Amino acid sequence: MAEIFEPLTVLSEQFNKLPGIGKKTAQRLAYYVLMQPDEFARDFSNALLDAKAKVRYCKTCQNICAGDVCSVCGNAKRDQSTVMVVKSPKELIAMEKTGEYQGVYHVLHGLISPMDGISPDDLTIKELLARISLGNIEEVILTLSPTVEGDATAMYLAKLLKPLGIKVTRIAQGLPMGSDIEYADEATLLMAWKERKEL
Amino acid sequence: MAEIFEPLTVLSEQFNKLPGIGKKTAQRLAYYVLMQPDEFARDFSNALLDAKAKVRYCKTCQNICAGDVCSVCGNAKRDQSTVMVVKSPKELIAMEKTGEYQGVYHVLHGLISPMDGISPDDLTIKELLARISLGNIEEVILTLSPTVEGDATAMYLAKLLKPLGIKVTRIAQGLPMGSDIEYADEATLLMAWKERKEL
């Protein structure tokens, strides 16, 4: 659309930078915004700036929040002796939706990945160690994906935390609920067989 | 994500207002923006405001443009006696991509649709009549989709323009290039048969 109306091309390129938004979809979205009342672009623009400007990280668990301490850490009813380690706020939100977990979290903001140049120093591991040094934490639950990066991070943390006398666990791997063994991939089936439990 | 970080929910709701962006995708996009450097949200915000603030409509053809007259109408090489009527700038862009059409356009900004409450008065038909009254237009090509709304608009315009001595044509309907008759829908096949041409 460059020759037709330059600012539309610029907007379309911005949409195109978002993950999963292709060139055609980006053009369609940019055109849609253009056809909306002025308030639409203004509200959208404010929401973008506001989210970015107001975001803080909880000084305890590193979760995103608006103040000093997030709503989970600030909740006196949560069990502060159990810390669930997650990759990002997205996994925290997924876990919170189950409504069952009563402990607190620690957000790593990434996983160890030599391929992407992400080392333990790039994660919030020193903040986790600082929390543990205060002496009130009994169990650390590693809720990390069963991927190369998730496994590497889990192993690194287990090696680091177990000598400190902390109980370190990792969420179970196996067949997902409601899945059909016939269609399970080999790696999952192998893992599920190895991790079998006595009934 | 409401309880976690309010401004992220607001941003996510903005993304959710875009066509084809569901709740889950909207959350993912909002979170992505939050994780980018400050410039990302700022550039995005500027692009939104800029596109909306700078958009003008060509005083000749009603196409979107940055100035008084669009790049097509302002091009002295284009044949000003042939006007192609399109629904929106998107169809104009699609036609321009073929690189063959040498005439000019008229953008209706919609199609007649009693179901959606869009009457001829809501479209740029009076602007089209004003152009025609200047006396230089010989042919009006209706490049309108073969849908209920496209048909209604084409019929309305033909009835209005033919008495003025203007040649009114509509783009051909039939089997799309490279398509297989076996898989053509009945309506298209029927139309293609009725519109058959002598070779």
Interface residues (C-beta under 8 A of the other chain):
Chain A: M1 E3 I4 F5 E6 P7 L8 V10 L11 E13 Q14 K17 L18 P19 G20 I21 T25 R28 L29 A30 Y31 Y32 V33 L34 D38 F40 A41 R42 D43 F44 S45 N46 A47 L48 L49 D50 A51 K52 K54 V55 N63 I64 C65 A66 C70 S71 S88 P89 K90 L92 I93 E96
Chain B: M1 E3 I4 F5 E6 P7 L8 V10 L11 E13 Q14 K17 L18 P19 G20 I21 T25 R28 L29 A30 Y31 Y32 V33 L34 D38 F40 A41 R42 D43 F44 S45 N46 A47 L48 L49 D50 A51 K52 K54 V55 N63 I64 C65 A66 C70 S71 S88 P89 K90 L92 I93 E96
